[in-house]
Amino acid sequence: MSAPIDRSAGGGEGYSIVVEEVKPGVQVYKLVDSKTRFFESLWEIPEGITYNAYVVETNSGFLLVDGWKRGFGGLLVEELGKRGVLSRVTHLIVNHMEPDHSGSIPEILSARPGLKVLGHPLAGRLLRDFYGFAGEFKPVQDGGVLEEGGLRLRFLHAPWLHWPETIVTHVEDLGVVFPCDVLGGYGAYREVFLRQLSGEGRERYIKLAKKYFANVLGHYRDFLLKSLPKLREVVSKSDVVAPGHGLVLDRGDALEILSLYEKWIKRESRKILVLYASMYGFTREAATRLAKAMGEQGFEVVVYGFSDYERPLVSEVVSEAMDARGLLVAAPAYENEIYPTIRYVLDIIAHKTGCPRIFFLHVYGWGSRVVDARSMLGELKCGAIEVVDFKPSAASTIADPQIKRVIDFFKEAA
């Protein structure tokens, strides 16, 4: 096992490289990115992220599985070259074409012309569209096999996890599976394996894996449910699961996270997400009182508020919404419209996690927005919908009958 290496990427701060063996014959080349703050220029990730490429040794050379984010290809070429790998790479396997994995392909092919590239049939077109690729490309079929250098690799199509050309690569002889984005996680970890963490560290990573799942894969949750039997089967046949982001997993950890995926998608919890916006405190007081009352009734309550002194990360709100049984939303009117931040966050929640039953508490001064709120929630295809209006004074002193109405609404889904 080689020692981790620290160095900056392109002379900038916030990046380091870890090269380490994950199993005899397999190494991870990990770019640790603690600088990026908005993954996909959308999701807040103060915890950072990693980009994991893998090198598999065969009797005839090396296989390179995936790569690094666009802009770091030259650095990956340098690392492969100084370790004697680059000149002996025979195949590049592209599990997923998003440029946080495929972005190093132009530099790899420039430094190693004639390299055979394998991927989903759609990946060939995307290689041309993204990078002007005109080299040798071999499409792999679902269940297709490659015999190379004494190793047997099997490829499984995993469409819409989370692009249509996603595949999973299983090196059967070594008991290693490369699922790319599936089973990945956020976090600028220098550790390689999840088993290296314990206690609070492990719990934190599971939360980051959930946040990653909700942000990146959540929109395609139905496709993931359909793919779960295939994923469980290949993981069960492997000792090591090596994703494109985050920590490498042992079989048991990977199966546990797949079970969590299913639990999150099916909303197997009594959790209610309370989401509010409050400019002057009226709506916050209403949301806080309702959250306390629901907690006393045995609900697991998670509260996020947008106010004049706090602003939660939308990426984390979406993560909590992933498995919530219902949403309690409290929002003031703003320029005689639904509060814009609430409208924006609900739109993202509905897109990424689906919209479960929702109780919408609208606080207004001179114009009711009940009709607008119902229309908005209908467009988001929310489940059961309840919308009520409150004047500011009534919201801040919300009465017991209204509290009971809210609790009964969510008990119907329990």
Secondary structure, 3 states (H helix, E strand, C coil): CCCCECCCECCECCEEEEEEEEECCEEEEEEEECCCCEECCCEECCCCEEEEEEEEEECCEEEEECCCCCCCHHHHHHHHHHCCCHHHEEEEEECCCCHHHHCCHHHHHHHCCCCEEEECHHHHHHHHHHHCCCCCEEECCCCCEEEECCEEEEEEECCCCCCCCCEEEEECCCCEEEEECCCCCCCCCCCCEHHHCCCHHHHHHHHHHHHHHHHHHHHHHHHHHHHHHHHHHHHHCCCEEEECCCCEEEHHHHHHHHHHHHHHHCCCCCEEEEEEECCCCHHHHHHHHHHHHHHHCCCEEEEEEECCCCCCCHHHHHHHHCCCCEEEEEEEEECCEECHHHHHHHHHHHHHHCCCEEEEEEECCCCCCHHHHHHHHHHCCCCCEEEEEECHHHHHCCCHHHHHHHHHHHHCCC
